[in-house]
Amino acid sequence: MSSRDSIHPVKRQRREGRIKEVSFGQDFGTYQVSLLAATQIAYMPIAASLLSTTFMKTSEASCELVLEARRNSSNGTANGTQWYQSGANGTGTVPWYKPAATPAGDFLSLLSTWDIDCTEQAQTVQTAISTTIMVGALVGAAISGYVADRYGRKPVVIASLALCSLSNGLLLLSSLLSWPATLPLFFLLGGSCGGYMTTNLVLVIESLCRPSSRLLVVALNGWSLSMAATALLGFLCPNWLQYHLALSVISSICAVVLFVLADESLRWLKSSKNLARFDRASDRLVRFNGGQGSQDIALLCQLEKDGAVVQPPVRPLLAKAEDGESGNGAALSPVQPMSYLDLMKERTLRPRLLSLGYIFFSSSVTSFGCYYAIDSLSGNRCANLAIAGGGKFILGLLPFVVSSCVTRKQVALISVAAAGTAVWVVLVCLLAGLPFQSALITVLSLVATAALDPNWKISHLYSTELFPTSMRNMARGFVNSLARIGSVLSPLISHLRHDHPQVTFGVFAALLTAQFAITAIFLPHQAPSDLQDAVPAPQEAEREVERRTKEKRSEYEEEERSRDNSSQLSETAPLTP
């Protein structure tokens, strides 16, 4: 094809009336809704695995019963309430059931298995296991970001859930091991969580056209509701054995469902020039959505403007060669895989990458620090965790609700300001001598946890929309790795709450204050309207590309005019014998 329409095939299709702007409702076909639901439900075992150590601390009331049972056992007496049964290795005790005297809603943790709950060592072991989980999440986030950009999003999502199921299953053998021997299992568990949290959102985001649709998906992120589900699971399964068994089963079910349901991202397939898989995935997507072309993205990657779709019947376009001529479906040269070094070298991407990295780090330190402190606040920890999760879900919807009247940057600033204010008030109260277990400290801590959620949602959205397809998951991997570094430090910082709570909340206040300033200075007010498919070029290169494009367009226009003139001459020329 040699006309100017070969350069802009979409313009020709628009002139012919075969393309229209997709509406918000049309952006969510059956496939997109099913994928969103499945990935968010799968967040439940991920969140519950990361927060499993919040159930390790035994309440003071239960500790009194534990110590009394130990004294009775050492004196050779029995009081009719048995707490322990000899472990299989003869070195520990296994709490197979709760005594009737245990307060309602309490949890028998792994520390009881090793007979170290209600001892000075318990806090140290809890912090060590929490840190190990977060170190694993750090490594998992870094690896999964690179692997997902090179081999696809779907394999990483499935593998992460499978590893989560395996790790929770292996933890059922903890009664046969000492607590240091279980640390590699907790490391694998954290790695699976980090891999899933880095990749699952991208898989969903890349299946949507409109920015408002992507904002809604981020607002419905499953972490907050999964926190509430974690509290419910801790209440229904108040024993470490039941808890990890349930997580193993749920993870495996979610892995199977996503393996059957999900397809690879069409944007990634197009970016990697995998035409055969692109055709298969797009055909299946059309069938899944009932053949409604206005509800799929089979042609999205070929359109010059994000948000445009083609009326049915949809036929996936073949890739175009560099000279603008129509391709014949032959395999194209493979795309050179990108690395984290390539990502850091892009000076147009570096400021936004480093800014988001700090925001993820600061938010993670504060959020997970508050999560781990929940068991020390007044009231029932399951109730506190459920309130925090419910509050995060409600406030997390605000970015979508107010998107028509405020920018994303303004939402993020208000969120950080609210959380920072609550933390500063807590710090002032602690410095004034108010005890950490007071009701006011509990309320303010839960408010800070929930108020930070809109900022999380905007940051997650920026991390997917501000980077090109070939580097999107690596950017997600980078910022999630910094988030995991923050979560590695959070148990250590939160551990100080036992003796120096002022230091803990002083760190939170300083981090959030700096985060407010960085957000105000470096982040754009709105993300781009479309998902970028190429690395932003330097200004000189952009001008050179524009110059060449104009030259090529002029050549095609001149050729078309010559052809039209030749046609007119042939029609008006006299017939010759």
Order of alpha helices (4+ residues) and beta strands (2+ residues): alpha-alpha-beta-alpha-alpha-alpha-beta-beta-alpha-alpha-alpha-alpha-alpha-alpha-alpha-alpha-alpha-beta-alpha-alpha-alpha-alpha-alpha-alpha-alpha-alpha-alpha-alpha
